[in-house]
Amino acid sequence: MNKKTLQSFAVGTAISLSAASAGADSHGITVAYFLEWPMPFQYAKVEGMYDEALGAPVTWVSFDTGTAMSAAMASGDIQIAVSQGVPPFVVATSAGQDLQIVDVAVSYSENDNCVVASALEIDKNSAGELAGKKVSVPLGTAAHYGFLNQMNHFGVDITTMEIVDMAPAEGAAALAQGSLDMACGWGGALRRMKEHGNILLTGAEKEELGILVFDVTSAPASFVAEESEMLAKFLAVTAEANAMWADESNHAKMLPVIAQDAGMSEEDTMSTLATFVFPPVEEQLSAKWLGGGAQNFMRGVAEVFVGAGSIPSALDSYENAVNTGPLEAAKGM
């Protein structure tokens, strides 16, 4: 996501919300989600588990970006966004939108990383050799934040490096052509990068350094305050679906349903889910995540965005952007 894109999102109101025109009625809620982003909650969605638990109908509306989700929450068209990316959440809250994170939807640290060209034969034990090298980094993104943290961890002075602002797909192509020493990115571009190089740290190793890559379930603070019990029931169903998926004996039953709802083949759905981690509620409430880690991470992401000129300023603290009350309540349901 480039600076110009982020700036337009931060301004953020000129987004068509026709997809979310259904809105909420007096008896139910409207929830945003992504197509082609398969998650266990979709089994519960299709099977009517949310409607049953809430005692009210849930209307589901698909979106293309997390920034459009923020805009739809600002306009009141949706009440909950499932799997909103942290960067767009940070952009919205930094601009003054009163949103709150209510759970960790999915962690995908293996799906966002930097790849060193194979010819250099540099790994985590020789990362110091990256000094002076040329690297592509999509500025103002979580990948940028991860790059800065990894270089700091390895003691590499980034002022010695030639840093080029490139979208992941462009970086992958340049790495393949041999015109870069390292490229950073995510998703399909990251998979292509790995065909021509190696990562320095695994997702788990990055998490130990506080480099998190995750999506959240978010909602307007007013909705969290007014409908905390309904929200807790919603999160309890999500946790139940995640626990079901964690038991591999349920995969045969759940996979076809999730794949169809995500608009993907079962094979692609399974390969994507294999790189996703759905932290249990107790882990989400720990210091690593909503007990402090997520708040610190958001501050770091915001500072990267400010430094890149993507947003004008960061909040002094992102403590108020997290509300664990409904998730705590969901534990007992």
C-alpha positions in Angstrom: 0.0 0.0 0.0 1.7 3.2 -1.1 1.7 6.6 0.6 -0.7 8.2 -1.9 -3.2 5.4 -1.3 -2.9 5.7 2.5 -3.3 9.4 2.4 -6.5 9.1 0.3 -7.8 6.5 2.8 -6.9 8.7 5.8 -9.0 11.5 4.2 -11.3 8.6 3.8 -14.9 9.5 3.1 -15.2 9.4 -0.7 -15.7 5.6 -0.7 -18.8 4.0 -2.2 -20.7 2.2 0.4 -23.4 0.8 -1.8 -22.3 -2.7 -0.9 -23.2 -2.0 2.7 -26.5 -0.3 2.0 -28.4 -3.1 3.8 -27.3 -1.5 7.1 -28.7 -2.8 10.4 -32.3 -3.1 11.2 -33.8 -2.9 14.7 -33.5 -6.6 15.3 -30.1 -7.5 14.0 -26.7 -6.4 13.0 -24.6 -6.1 9.8 -21.1 -7.5 9.8 -18.3 -6.9 7.3 -15.9 -9.6 6.0 -13.6 -10.4 3.1 -14.1 -12.8 0.3 -11.1 -15.1 -0.6 -9.9 -14.8 3.0 -11.1 -18.2 4.4 -11.6 -18.4 8.2 -13.5 -20.8 10.5 -16.1 -18.2 11.4 -17.5 -18.7 7.9 -18.7 -22.2 8.9 -20.6 -20.7 11.8 -21.9 -18.0 9.5 -23.3 -20.4 7.0 -24.7 -22.8 9.6 -26.6 -20.0 11.3 -24.7 -20.3 14.6 -24.4 -16.5 15.0 -28.2 -15.9 14.4 -29.0 -18.6 17.0 -26.6 -17.3 19.6 -27.7 -13.6 19.2 -31.3 -14.4 18.8 -31.4 -12.0 15.9 -30.5 -12.1 12.2 -26.9 -11.2 11.1 -26.5 -9.6 7.7 -23.1 -10.2 6.2 -21.6 -7.8 3.6 -18.3 -8.5 1.8 -15.7 -5.7 1.4 -12.5 -5.4 -0.7 -10.4 -3.4 1.8 -10.2 -2.7 5.5 -10.3 1.0 4.8 -13.8 0.6 3.2 -14.8 -1.3 6.4 -13.7 1.7 8.5 -15.7 4.1 6.3 -18.8 1.8 6.6 -18.5 1.8 10.4 -18.2 5.6 10.4 -21.4 5.9 8.4 -23.3 3.3 10.6 -23.8 0.9 7.8 -22.0 -1.9 9.6 -21.6 -2.6 13.3 -18.7 -5.2 13.3 -15.8 -5.8 10.9 -14.2 -9.2 10.9 -10.6 -9.6 10.0 -9.8 -5.9 9.5 -6.1 -5.3 8.9 -4.2 -3.5 11.6 -2.7 -0.9 9.2 -6.1 0.5 8.1 -7.4 0.3 11.6 -4.4 2.4 12.8 -5.0 4.9 9.9 -8.6 5.3 10.9 -8.1 5.7 14.7 -5.1 8.0 14.1 -7.3 10.2 12.1 -9.8 10.4 15.0 -12.3 7.6 14.2 -13.5 6.1 17.5 -13.1 2.4 16.7 -12.0 -0.4 19.1 -10.4 -3.8 18.6 -12.4 -6.5 20.3 -10.5 -9.7 19.4 -7.6 -11.0 17.3 -9.2 -12.5 14.2 -6.2 -14.2 12.7 -2.4 -14.1 12.9 -0.4 -14.6 9.7 3.2 -13.9 10.5 4.3 -16.4 7.9 2.5 -14.4 5.2 4.5 -11.1 5.5 8.3 -11.1 5.4 11.5 -10.0 3.7 13.4 -12.4 1.4 17.1 -12.2 0.7 18.4 -13.1 -2.8 19.7 -16.7 -3.0 23.0 -15.7 -4.6 24.0 -13.8 -1.5 23.7 -16.9 0.8 22.8 -14.6 3.7 20.8 -16.0 6.6 20.1 -14.9 10.2 23.6 -15.8 11.3 25.2 -13.5 8.7 22.5 -10.8 8.4 25.1 -8.1 9.1 26.2 -8.6 5.5 23.0 -6.8 4.4 24.6 -3.4 5.2 25.0 -1.5 2.0 22.5 -3.7 0.1 19.6 -2.7 -2.1 16.1 -3.6 -0.8 12.5 -3.0 -1.9 10.1 -2.1 0.9 6.5 -1.0 0.5 6.7 2.1 2.6 4.0 2.8 5.2 2.9 -0.8 5.6 3.3 -3.5 8.2 6.0 -5.0 5.9 7.9 -1.7 6.3 7.5 -1.9 10.1 8.7 -5.6 10.1 11.7 -4.7 7.9 12.8 -1.9 10.3 12.4 -4.2 13.3 14.4 -7.0 11.7 17.2 -4.8 10.7 17.3 -3.3 14.2 17.4 -6.8 15.6 20.3 -7.8 13.4 22.2 -4.5 14.0 22.0 -3.4 10.4 22.3 0.4 9.9 19.5 1.1 7.3 21.2 4.4 6.4 23.8 2.3 4.6 21.1 0.5 2.6 19.5 1.6 -0.7 15.8 1.4 0.2 13.4 1.5 -2.8 9.6 2.0 -2.3 8.0 -0.8 -4.3 4.8 -2.7 -4.1 5.3 -6.4 -3.2 4.5 -7.6 -6.7 7.1 -5.2 -8.2 9.6 -6.2 -5.6 9.1 -9.9 -6.4 9.7 -9.2 -10.1 12.8 -7.2 -9.4 14.2 -9.8 -7.1 13.6 -12.5 -9.7 15.4 -10.3 -12.3 18.4 -10.0 -9.9 18.2 -6.2 -9.5 17.6 -6.4 -5.8 19.4 -7.9 -2.8 16.3 -8.2 -0.7 12.6 -7.6 -1.1 9.8 -7.3 1.5 6.1 -8.1 1.0 3.2 -10.4 1.6 0.7 -12.9 0.1 1.3 -14.2 -3.5 4.2 -11.8 -4.0 6.0 -13.2 -1.0 5.5 -16.7 -2.3 7.1 -15.6 -5.6 10.0 -13.9 -3.7 10.7 -17.2 -1.9 11.3 -18.9 -5.3 14.4 -16.7 -5.6 15.6 -16.3 -2.0 15.2 -17.1 1.7 13.7 -15.4 4.7 15.8 -14.4 7.7 13.3 -15.1 10.5 10.2 -17.3 10.6 6.8 -16.0 11.6 7.2 -17.4 15.1 10.7 -15.9 15.5 9.4 -12.5 14.4 6.5 -12.7 16.9 9.1 -13.3 19.7 10.6 -9.9 18.7 7.1 -8.2 18.9 6.8 -8.1 15.1 3.1 -9.1 14.7 1.1 -9.5 11.5 -2.5 -9.9 12.3 -6.1 -8.9 11.6 -8.7 -7.9 14.2 -12.4 -7.9 14.8 -13.3 -4.2 15.3 -16.4 -2.2 16.0 -17.4 1.5 16.7 -16.7 2.3 20.4 -20.4 3.4 20.7 -21.6 -0.1 19.6 -19.2 -1.8 21.9 -20.5 0.2 24.8 -24.2 -0.1 24.0 -24.3 -3.7 22.8 -21.5 -5.4 24.8 -23.6 -8.5 25.6 -24.5 -9.0 21.9 -20.9 -8.5 20.9 -19.7 -11.0 23.6 -22.1 -13.6 22.2 -20.8 -12.9 18.7 -17.2 -13.3 19.8 -18.1 -16.5 21.7 -19.4 -18.1 18.4 -16.2 -17.0 16.6 -14.1 -18.7 19.3 -16.2 -21.8 19.1 -15.7 -22.0 15.3 -11.9 -21.5 15.8 -11.8 -24.3 18.4 -13.7 -26.6 16.0 -11.2 -25.9 13.2 -8.3 -26.6 15.6 -9.6 -30.2 15.9 -8.5 -31.7 12.5 -11.3 -34.3 12.7 -13.7 -31.4 11.8 -11.8 -30.3 8.7 -13.7 -32.7 6.4 -17.0 -31.2 7.6 -15.9 -27.5 7.7 -13.6 -27.1 4.7 -16.2 -27.4 1.9 -18.5 -24.9 3.7 -15.7 -22.4 4.3 -14.4 -22.8 0.8 -17.8 -22.2 -0.9 -18.4 -19.2 1.3 -15.0 -17.7 0.6 -15.4 -18.2 -3.1 -12.4 -20.5 -3.4 -11.5 -24.0 -4.3 -11.0 -26.4 -1.4 -7.3 -26.8 -2.2 -6.6 -23.1 -2.2 -8.7 -22.7 1.0 -6.7 -25.4 2.8 -3.3 -24.0 1.7 -4.3 -20.5 2.9 -5.7 -21.8 6.2 -2.5 -23.7 6.7 -0.6 -20.4 7.1 -3.2 -18.9 9.5 -3.2 -19.0 13.2 -6.3 -18.4 15.2 -5.3 -17.7 18.8 -7.6 -19.0 21.5 -9.3 -16.5 23.8 -6.9 -16.9 26.7 -3.9 -16.3 24.4 -5.6 -13.2 22.8 -6.0 -11.7 26.3 -2.4 -12.3 27.2 0.4 -9.7 27.2 1.5 -10.9 23.8 -1.7 -9.7 22.2 -4.5 -7.6 23.6 -2.8 -7.3 27.1 -0.3 -4.9 25.7 1.4 -6.3 22.6 -1.2 -5.1 20.1 -1.3 -1.6 21.6 2.5 -1.3 21.4 2.5 -2.7 17.9 -0.1 -0.2 16.7 2.0 2.6 18.1 5.0 1.3 16.1 2.9 1.0 12.9 1.6 4.5 13.4 5.1 5.9 13.8 6.2 4.2 10.6 3.3 5.7 8.8 4.1 9.2 10.2 7.7 8.8 9.2 6.6 7.8 5.7 4.3 10.8 5.4 1.3 8.5 5.1 -0.6 10.0 8.1 0.0 13.4 9.8 0.4 12.1 13.3 0.0 9.2 15.7 -2.0 9.0 18.8 -0.1 9.3 22.1 -1.4 5.9 23.0 -3.5 3.2 21.5 -4.7 1.8 24.8 -8.2 3.1 24.2 -8.3 1.5 20.8 -8.6 -1.9 22.5 -11.6 -3.1 24.6 -11.3 -6.6 26.0 -14.5 -6.5 28.0 -16.7 -8.4 25.5 -14.0 -11.0 24.9 -13.6 -11.5 28.7 -17.4 -12.0 28.9 -17.3 -14.4 26.0 -15.0 -16.7 28.0 -17.9 -17.7 30.3 -20.4 -18.3 27.5 
